[in-house]
Amino acid sequence: MSVVVADELDSFYQFLSEKLKTRTSQFSPEQVLDEWRSQHPDPAEVEAIRESLVAMHAGDRGVSLEDFDQEFRRKNGLAAKP
């Protein structure tokens, strides 16, 4: 196990321990994990969003929804939109 993963698991353990100590509300495991993820976003996802915003501000408008839809359907063997 890498040091980064071990550190993240330790941090999550501390987060979960605090949730269990305070018991201020009844969260499901999924809700606790969702809260954890909202407070600890994936650095790779954050970087991808940052790069997209930089490109957008530089004038790159990406692909239209219509073009994306057609390409997605073609790649995945789906029927064309009527």
PDB file as gemmi writes it, atoms N, CA and C in Angstrom:
CRYST1    1.000    1.000    1.000  90.00  90.00  90.00 P 1                      
ATOM      1  N   MET A   1       0.855  -1.177   0.000  1.00  0.00           N  
ATOM      2  CA  MET A   1       0.000   0.000   0.000  1.00  0.00           C  
ATOM      3  C   MET A   1       0.894   1.231   0.000  1.00  0.00           C  
ATOM      4  N   SER A   2       0.569   2.175  -0.864  1.00  0.00           N  
ATOM      5  CA  SER A   2       1.395   3.378  -0.951  1.00  0.00           C  
ATOM      6  C   SER A   2       1.155   4.268   0.260  1.00  0.00           C  
ATOM      7  N   VAL A   3       2.097   5.152   0.492  1.00  0.00           N  
ATOM      8  CA  VAL A   3       2.002   6.094   1.609  1.00  0.00           C  
ATOM      9  C   VAL A   3       0.789   7.008   1.426  1.00  0.00           C  
ATOM     10  N   VAL A   4       0.541   7.426   0.191  1.00  0.00           N  
ATOM     11  CA  VAL A   4      -0.593   8.317  -0.081  1.00  0.00           C  
ATOM     12  C   VAL A   4      -1.904   7.636   0.292  1.00  0.00           C  
ATOM     13  N   VAL A   5      -2.067   6.376  -0.106  1.00  0.00           N  
ATOM     14  CA  VAL A   5      -3.295   5.637   0.206  1.00  0.00           C  
ATOM     15  C   VAL A   5      -3.414   5.442   1.712  1.00  0.00           C  
ATOM     16  N   ALA A   6      -2.321   5.084   2.365  1.00  0.00           N  
ATOM     17  CA  ALA A   6      -2.346   4.894   3.810  1.00  0.00           C  
ATOM     18  C   ALA A   6      -2.713   6.192   4.523  1.00  0.00           C  
ATOM     19  N   ASP A   7      -2.166   7.316   4.064  1.00  0.00           N  
ATOM     20  CA  ASP A   7      -2.495   8.612   4.666  1.00  0.00           C  
ATOM     21  C   ASP A   7      -3.965   8.955   4.465  1.00  0.00           C  
ATOM     22  N   GLU A   8      -4.473   8.678   3.261  1.00  0.00           N  
ATOM     23  CA  GLU A   8      -5.874   8.967   2.982  1.00  0.00           C  
ATOM     24  C   GLU A   8      -6.792   8.094   3.838  1.00  0.00           C  
ATOM     25  N   LEU A   9      -6.451   6.818   3.979  1.00  0.00           N  
ATOM     26  CA  LEU A   9      -7.255   5.933   4.819  1.00  0.00           C  
ATOM     27  C   LEU A   9      -7.223   6.379   6.277  1.00  0.00           C  
ATOM     28  N   ASP A  10      -6.058   6.810   6.744  1.00  0.00           N  
ATOM     29  CA  ASP A  10      -5.937   7.301   8.119  1.00  0.00           C  
ATOM     30  C   ASP A  10      -6.797   8.551   8.314  1.00  0.00           C  
ATOM     31  N   SER A  11      -6.758   9.434   7.348  1.00  0.00           N  
ATOM     32  CA  SER A  11      -7.559  10.655   7.416  1.00  0.00           C  
ATOM     33  C   SER A  11      -9.051  10.318   7.406  1.00  0.00           C  
ATOM     34  N   PHE A  12      -9.453   9.369   6.564  1.00  0.00           N  
ATOM     35  CA  PHE A  12     -10.854   8.956   6.524  1.00  0.00           C  
ATOM     36  C   PHE A  12     -11.259   8.309   7.847  1.00  0.00           C  
ATOM     37  N   TYR A  13     -10.381   7.520   8.406  1.00  0.00           N  
ATOM     38  CA  TYR A  13     -10.649   6.884   9.698  1.00  0.00           C  
ATOM     39  C   TYR A  13     -10.895   7.948  10.767  1.00  0.00           C  
ATOM     40  N   GLN A  14     -10.075   8.985  10.784  1.00  0.00           N  
ATOM     41  CA  GLN A  14     -10.253  10.064  11.756  1.00  0.00           C  
ATOM     42  C   GLN A  14     -11.580  10.786  11.522  1.00  0.00           C  
ATOM     43  N   PHE A  15     -11.899  11.050  10.251  1.00  0.00           N  
ATOM     44  CA  PHE A  15     -13.161  11.692   9.887  1.00  0.00           C  
ATOM     45  C   PHE A  15     -14.342  10.852  10.378  1.00  0.00           C  
ATOM     46  N   LEU A  16     -14.303   9.566  10.099  1.00  0.00           N  
ATOM     47  CA  LEU A  16     -15.371   8.669  10.498  1.00  0.00           C  
ATOM     48  C   LEU A  16     -15.463   8.561  12.024  1.00  0.00           C  
ATOM     49  N   SER A  17     -14.337   8.510  12.687  1.00  0.00           N  
ATOM     50  CA  SER A  17     -14.324   8.446  14.149  1.00  0.00           C  
ATOM     51  C   SER A  17     -15.012   9.660  14.757  1.00  0.00           C  
ATOM     52  N   GLU A  18     -14.747  10.841  14.200  1.00  0.00           N  
ATOM     53  CA  GLU A  18     -15.400  12.055  14.688  1.00  0.00           C  
ATOM     54  C   GLU A  18     -16.910  11.992  14.458  1.00  0.00           C  
ATOM     55  N   LYS A  19     -17.316  11.481  13.312  1.00  0.00           N  
ATOM     56  CA  LYS A  19     -18.746  11.335  13.026  1.00  0.00           C  
ATOM     57  C   LYS A  19     -19.398  10.420  14.064  1.00  0.00           C  
ATOM     58  N   LEU A  20     -18.726   9.327  14.379  1.00  0.00           N  
ATOM     59  CA  LEU A  20     -19.285   8.376  15.333  1.00  0.00           C  
ATOM     60  C   LEU A  20     -19.290   8.930  16.752  1.00  0.00           C  
ATOM     61  N   LYS A  21     -18.292   9.736  17.111  1.00  0.00           N  
ATOM     62  CA  LYS A  21     -18.236  10.335  18.449  1.00  0.00           C  
ATOM     63  C   LYS A  21     -19.358  11.337  18.665  1.00  0.00           C  
ATOM     64  N   THR A  22     -19.563  12.199  17.702  1.00  0.00           N  
ATOM     65  CA  THR A  22     -20.544  13.266  17.870  1.00  0.00           C  
ATOM     66  C   THR A  22     -21.974  12.777  17.727  1.00  0.00           C  
ATOM     67  N   ARG A  23     -22.170  11.830  16.835  1.00  0.00           N  
ATOM     68  CA  ARG A  23     -23.506  11.263  16.595  1.00  0.00           C  
ATOM     69  C   ARG A  23     -24.574  12.361  16.503  1.00  0.00           C  
ATOM     70  N   THR A  24     -24.213  13.461  15.850  1.00  0.00           N  
ATOM     71  CA  THR A  24     -25.155  14.563  15.717  1.00  0.00           C  
ATOM     72  C   THR A  24     -26.289  14.232  14.758  1.00  0.00           C  
ATOM     73  N   SER A  25     -26.082  13.295  13.883  1.00  0.00           N  
ATOM     74  CA  SER A  25     -27.141  12.871  12.977  1.00  0.00           C  
ATOM     75  C   SER A  25     -26.889  11.429  12.558  1.00  0.00           C  
ATOM     76  N   GLN A  26     -27.923  10.830  12.065  1.00  0.00           N  
ATOM     77  CA  GLN A  26     -27.819   9.440  11.633  1.00  0.00           C  
ATOM     78  C   GLN A  26     -27.527   9.398  10.134  1.00  0.00           C  
ATOM     79  N   PHE A  27     -26.283   9.143   9.792  1.00  0.00           N  
ATOM     80  CA  PHE A  27     -25.878   9.046   8.401  1.00  0.00           C  
ATOM     81  C   PHE A  27     -25.763   7.591   8.003  1.00  0.00           C  
ATOM     82  N   SER A  28     -26.107   7.305   6.758  1.00  0.00           N  
ATOM     83  CA  SER A  28     -25.838   5.981   6.218  1.00  0.00           C  
ATOM     84  C   SER A  28     -24.357   5.955   5.821  1.00  0.00           C  
ATOM     85  N   PRO A  29     -23.785   4.782   5.656  1.00  0.00           N  
ATOM     86  CA  PRO A  29     -22.386   4.728   5.204  1.00  0.00           C  
ATOM     87  C   PRO A  29     -22.169   5.491   3.898  1.00  0.00           C  
ATOM     88  N   GLU A  30     -23.138   5.397   2.981  1.00  0.00           N  
ATOM     89  CA  GLU A  30     -23.019   6.102   1.700  1.00  0.00           C  
ATOM     90  C   GLU A  30     -23.008   7.616   1.895  1.00  0.00           C  
ATOM     91  N   GLN A  31     -23.838   8.106   2.830  1.00  0.00           N  
ATOM     92  CA  GLN A  31     -23.884   9.545   3.090  1.00  0.00           C  
ATOM     93  C   GLN A  31     -22.575  10.037   3.701  1.00  0.00           C  
ATOM     94  N   VAL A  32     -22.002   9.251   4.595  1.00  0.00           N  
ATOM     95  CA  VAL A  32     -20.719   9.633   5.195  1.00  0.00           C  
ATOM     96  C   VAL A  32     -19.639   9.669   4.122  1.00  0.00           C  
ATOM     97  N   LEU A  33     -19.627   8.673   3.253  1.00  0.00           N  
ATOM     98  CA  LEU A  33     -18.635   8.639   2.181  1.00  0.00           C  
ATOM     99  C   LEU A  33     -18.841   9.805   1.216  1.00  0.00           C  
ATOM    100  N   ASP A  34     -20.085  10.130   0.902  1.00  0.00           N  
ATOM    101  CA  ASP A  34     -20.365  11.287   0.040  1.00  0.00           C  
ATOM    102  C   ASP A  34     -19.849  12.580   0.674  1.00  0.00           C  
ATOM    103  N   GLU A  35     -20.083  12.740   1.973  1.00  0.00           N  
ATOM    104  CA  GLU A  35     -19.594  13.937   2.658  1.00  0.00           C  
ATOM    105  C   GLU A  35     -18.063  13.987   2.632  1.00  0.00           C  
ATOM    106  N   TRP A  36     -17.431  12.842   2.880  1.00  0.00           N  
ATOM    107  CA  TRP A  36     -15.974  12.763   2.839  1.00  0.00           C  
ATOM    108  C   TRP A  36     -15.463  13.190   1.459  1.00  0.00           C  
ATOM    109  N   ARG A  37     -16.069  12.642   0.416  1.00  0.00           N  
ATOM    110  CA  ARG A  37     -15.627  12.954  -0.947  1.00  0.00           C  
ATOM    111  C   ARG A  37     -15.844  14.433  -1.285  1.00  0.00           C  
ATOM    112  N   SER A  38     -16.925  15.019  -0.783  1.00  0.00           N  
ATOM    113  CA  SER A  38     -17.157  16.440  -1.064  1.00  0.00           C  
ATOM    114  C   SER A  38     -16.122  17.321  -0.373  1.00  0.00           C  
ATOM    115  N   GLN A  39     -15.615  16.868   0.765  1.00  0.00           N  
ATOM    116  CA  GLN A  39     -14.602  17.627   1.494  1.00  0.00           C  
ATOM    117  C   GLN A  39     -13.171  17.299   1.060  1.00  0.00           C  
ATOM    118  N   HIS A  40     -12.982  16.197   0.343  1.00  0.00           N  
ATOM    119  CA  HIS A  40     -11.661  15.741  -0.084  1.00  0.00           C  
ATOM    120  C   HIS A  40     -11.704  15.333  -1.556  1.00  0.00           C  
ATOM    121  N   PRO A  41     -11.845  16.307  -2.455  1.00  0.00           N  
ATOM    122  CA  PRO A  41     -11.941  15.957  -3.881  1.00  0.00           C  
ATOM    123  C   PRO A  41     -10.660  15.315  -4.401  1.00  0.00           C  
ATOM    124  N   ASP A  42     -10.834  14.492  -5.423  1.00  0.00           N  
ATOM    125  CA  ASP A  42      -9.713  13.818  -6.077  1.00  0.00           C  
ATOM    126  C   ASP A  42      -8.853  14.865  -6.779  1.00  0.00           C  
ATOM    127  N   PRO A  43      -7.555  14.952  -6.446  1.00  0.00           N  
ATOM    128  CA  PRO A  43      -6.690  15.955  -7.074  1.00  0.00           C  
ATOM    129  C   PRO A  43      -6.659  15.867  -8.600  1.00  0.00           C  
ATOM    130  N   ALA A  44      -6.761  14.663  -9.150  1.00  0.00           N  
ATOM    131  CA  ALA A  44      -6.747  14.513 -10.609  1.00  0.00           C  
ATOM    132  C   ALA A  44      -8.008  15.128 -11.222  1.00  0.00           C  
ATOM    133  N   GLU A  45      -9.148  14.962 -10.562  1.00  0.00           N  
ATOM    134  CA  GLU A  45     -10.388  15.558 -11.061  1.00  0.00           C  
ATOM    135  C   GLU A  45     -10.343  17.077 -10.962  1.00  0.00           C  
ATOM    136  N   VAL A  46      -9.797  17.582  -9.873  1.00  0.00           N  
ATOM    137  CA  VAL A  46      -9.670  19.029  -9.698  1.00  0.00           C  
ATOM    138  C   VAL A  46      -8.768  19.607 -10.788  1.00  0.00           C  
ATOM    139  N   GLU A  47      -7.672  18.933 -11.083  1.00  0.00           N  
ATOM    140  CA  GLU A  47      -6.745  19.397 -12.127  1.00  0.00           C  
ATOM    141  C   GLU A  47      -7.410  19.363 -13.499  1.00  0.00           C  
ATOM    142  N   ALA A  48      -8.185  18.321 -13.779  1.00  0.00           N  
ATOM    143  CA  ALA A  48      -8.884  18.239 -15.070  1.00  0.00           C  
ATOM    144  C   ALA A  48      -9.876  19.381 -15.224  1.00  0.00           C  
ATOM    145  N   ILE A  49     -10.578  19.712 -14.162  1.00  0.00           N  
ATOM    146  CA  ILE A  49     -11.522  20.838 -14.210  1.00  0.00           C  
ATOM    147  C   ILE A  49     -10.769  22.138 -14.417  1.00  0.00           C  
ATOM    148  N   ARG A  50      -9.646  22.312 -13.708  1.00  0.00           N  
ATOM    149  CA  ARG A  50      -8.844  23.526 -13.850  1.00  0.00           C  
ATOM    150  C   ARG A  50      -8.351  23.680 -15.289  1.00  0.00           C  
ATOM    151  N   GLU A  51      -7.850  22.599 -15.866  1.00  0.00           N  
ATOM    152  CA  GLU A  51      -7.361  22.645 -17.245  1.00  0.00           C  
ATOM    153  C   GLU A  51      -8.492  22.977 -18.219  1.00  0.00           C  
ATOM    154  N   SER A  52      -9.674  22.428 -17.977  1.00  0.00           N  
ATOM    155  CA  SER A  52     -10.822  22.722 -18.842  1.00  0.00           C  
ATOM    156  C   SER A  52     -11.217  24.190 -18.753  1.00  0.00           C  
ATOM    157  N   LEU A  53     -11.190  24.734 -17.555  1.00  0.00           N  
ATOM    158  CA  LEU A  53     -11.524  26.154 -17.393  1.00  0.00           C  
ATOM    159  C   LEU A  53     -10.500  27.055 -18.071  1.00  0.00           C  
ATOM    160  N   VAL A  54      -9.222  26.696 -17.963  1.00  0.00           N  
ATOM    161  CA  VAL A  54      -8.171  27.465 -18.637  1.00  0.00           C  
ATOM    162  C   VAL A  54      -8.399  27.433 -20.145  1.00  0.00           C  
ATOM    163  N   ALA A  55      -8.696  26.253 -20.689  1.00  0.00           N  
ATOM    164  CA  ALA A  55      -8.945  26.117 -22.128  1.00  0.00           C  
ATOM    165  C   ALA A  55     -10.173  26.919 -22.538  1.00  0.00           C  
ATOM    166  N   MET A  56     -11.219  26.870 -21.712  1.00  0.00           N  
ATOM    167  CA  MET A  56     -12.438  27.611 -22.026  1.00  0.00           C  
ATOM    168  C   MET A  56     -12.157  29.120 -22.058  1.00  0.00           C  
ATOM    169  N   HIS A  57     -11.399  29.608 -21.085  1.00  0.00           N  
ATOM    170  CA  HIS A  57     -11.078  31.035 -21.048  1.00  0.00           C  
ATOM    171  C   HIS A  57     -10.159  31.448 -22.195  1.00  0.00           C  
ATOM    172  N   ALA A  58      -9.456  30.467 -22.751  1.00  0.00           N  
ATOM    173  CA  ALA A  58      -8.584  30.739 -23.896  1.00  0.00           C  
ATOM    174  C   ALA A  58      -9.350  30.645 -25.221  1.00  0.00           C  
ATOM    175  N   GLY A  59     -10.656  30.354 -25.154  1.00  0.00           N  
ATOM    176  CA  GLY A  59     -11.460  30.336 -26.362  1.00  0.00           C  
ATOM    177  C   GLY A  59     -11.923  28.967 -26.819  1.00  0.00           C  
ATOM    178  N   ASP A  60     -11.439  27.896 -26.218  1.00  0.00           N  
ATOM    179  CA  ASP A  60     -11.857  26.545 -26.606  1.00  0.00           C  
ATOM    180  C   ASP A  60     -13.268  26.303 -26.083  1.00  0.00           C  
ATOM    181  N   ARG A  61     -14.193  26.091 -26.984  1.00  0.00           N  
ATOM    182  CA  ARG A  61     -15.580  25.871 -26.575  1.00  0.00           C  
ATOM    183  C   ARG A  61     -15.955  24.390 -26.587  1.00  0.00           C  
ATOM    184  N   GLY A  62     -14.996  23.529 -26.820  1.00  0.00           N  
ATOM    185  CA  GLY A  62     -15.261  22.099 -26.765  1.00  0.00           C  
ATOM    186  C   GLY A  62     -16.112  21.618 -27.916  1.00  0.00           C  
ATOM    187  N   VAL A  63     -16.874  20.568 -27.670  1.00  0.00           N  
ATOM    188  CA  VAL A  63     -17.693  19.924 -28.685  1.00  0.00           C  
ATOM    189  C   VAL A  63     -19.160  20.223 -28.372  1.00  0.00           C  
ATOM    190  N   SER A  64     -19.935  20.486 -29.399  1.00  0.00           N  
ATOM    191  CA  SER A  64     -21.362  20.727 -29.177  1.00  0.00           C  
ATOM    192  C   SER A  64     -22.014  19.449 -28.666  1.00  0.00           C  
ATOM    193  N   LEU A  65     -23.117  19.612 -27.970  1.00  0.00           N  
ATOM    194  CA  LEU A  65     -23.851  18.452 -27.460  1.00  0.00           C  
ATOM    195  C   LEU A  65     -24.313  17.556 -28.601  1.00  0.00           C  
ATOM    196  N   GLU A  66     -24.742  18.163 -29.681  1.00  0.00           N  
ATOM    197  CA  GLU A  66     -25.195  17.383 -30.840  1.00  0.00           C  
ATOM    198  C   GLU A  66     -24.055  16.527 -31.397  1.00  0.00           C  
ATOM    199  N   ASP A  67     -22.857  17.124 -31.568  1.00  0.00           N  
ATOM    200  CA  ASP A  67     -21.706  16.373 -32.079  1.00  0.00           C  
ATOM    201  C   ASP A  67     -21.293  15.274 -31.105  1.00  0.00           C  
ATOM    202  N   PHE A  68     -21.292  15.602 -29.809  1.00  0.00           N  
ATOM    203  CA  PHE A  68     -20.946  14.594 -28.799  1.00  0.00           C  
ATOM    204  C   PHE A  68     -21.936  13.442 -28.851  1.00  0.00           C  
ATOM    205  N   ASP A  69     -23.232  13.758 -28.912  1.00  0.00           N  
ATOM    206  CA  ASP A  69     -24.270  12.738 -28.944  1.00  0.00           C  
ATOM    207  C   ASP A  69     -24.092  11.803 -30.135  1.00  0.00           C  
ATOM    208  N   GLN A  70     -23.857  12.367 -31.296  1.00  0.00           N  
ATOM    209  CA  GLN A  70     -23.671  11.543 -32.496  1.00  0.00           C  
ATOM    210  C   GLN A  70     -22.450  10.641 -32.362  1.00  0.00           C  
ATOM    211  N   GLU A  71     -21.344  11.187 -31.900  1.00  0.00           N  
ATOM    212  CA  GLU A  71     -20.118  10.400 -31.748  1.00  0.00           C  
ATOM    213  C   GLU A  71     -20.290   9.312 -30.686  1.00  0.00           C  
ATOM    214  N   PHE A  72     -20.919   9.665 -29.573  1.00  0.00           N  
ATOM    215  CA  PHE A  72     -21.154   8.698 -28.497  1.00  0.00           C  
ATOM    216  C   PHE A  72     -22.004   7.539 -29.001  1.00  0.00           C  
ATOM    217  N   ARG A  73     -23.075   7.853 -29.709  1.00  0.00           N  
ATOM    218  CA  ARG A  73     -23.957   6.818 -30.237  1.00  0.00           C  
ATOM    219  C   ARG A  73     -23.222   5.935 -31.240  1.00  0.00           C  
ATOM    220  N   ARG A  74     -22.389   6.547 -32.096  1.00  0.00           N  
ATOM    221  CA  ARG A  74     -21.637   5.776 -33.094  1.00  0.00           C  
ATOM    222  C   ARG A  74     -20.664   4.828 -32.397  1.00  0.00           C  
ATOM    223  N   LYS A  75     -19.907   5.330 -31.420  1.00  0.00           N  
ATOM    224  CA  LYS A  75     -18.909   4.513 -30.725  1.00  0.00           C  
ATOM    225  C   LYS A  75     -19.527   3.370 -29.938  1.00  0.00           C  
ATOM    226  N   ASN A  76     -20.742   3.582 -29.447  1.00  0.00           N  
ATOM    227  CA  ASN A  76     -21.377   2.588 -28.590  1.00  0.00           C  
ATOM    228  C   ASN A  76     -22.472   1.770 -29.265  1.00  0.00           C  
ATOM    229  N   GLY A  77     -22.551   1.902 -30.594  1.00  0.00           N  
ATOM    230  CA  GLY A  77     -23.501   1.101 -31.356  1.00  0.00           C  
ATOM    231  C   GLY A  77     -24.960   1.394 -31.025  1.00  0.00           C  
ATOM    232  N   LEU A  78     -25.238   2.636 -30.693  1.00  0.00           N  
ATOM    233  CA  LEU A  78     -26.612   3.022 -30.371  1.00  0.00           C  
ATOM    234  C   LEU A  78     -27.286   3.629 -31.592  1.00  0.00           C  
ATOM    235  N   ALA A  79     -28.583   3.503 -31.638  1.00  0.00           N  
ATOM    236  CA  ALA A  79     -29.347   4.057 -32.762  1.00  0.00           C  
ATOM    237  C   ALA A  79     -29.222   5.568 -32.770  1.00  0.00           C  
ATOM    238  N   ALA A  80     -29.226   6.103 -33.994  1.00  0.00           N  
ATOM    239  CA  ALA A  80     -29.180   7.553 -34.151  1.00  0.00           C  
ATOM    240  C   ALA A  80     -30.441   8.169 -33.578  1.00  0.00           C  
ATOM    241  N   LYS A  81     -30.304   9.354 -33.076  1.00  0.00           N  
ATOM    242  CA  LYS A  81     -31.443  10.086 -32.510  1.00  0.00           C  
ATOM    243  C   LYS A  81     -32.419  10.445 -33.629  1.00  0.00           C  
ATOM    244  N   PRO A  82     -33.708  10.159 -33.433  1.00  0.00           N  
ATOM    245  CA  PRO A  82     -34.694  10.449 -34.500  1.00  0.00           C  
ATOM    246  C   PRO A  82     -34.852  11.938 -34.768  1.00  0.00           C  
TER     247      PRO A  82                                                      
END                                                                             
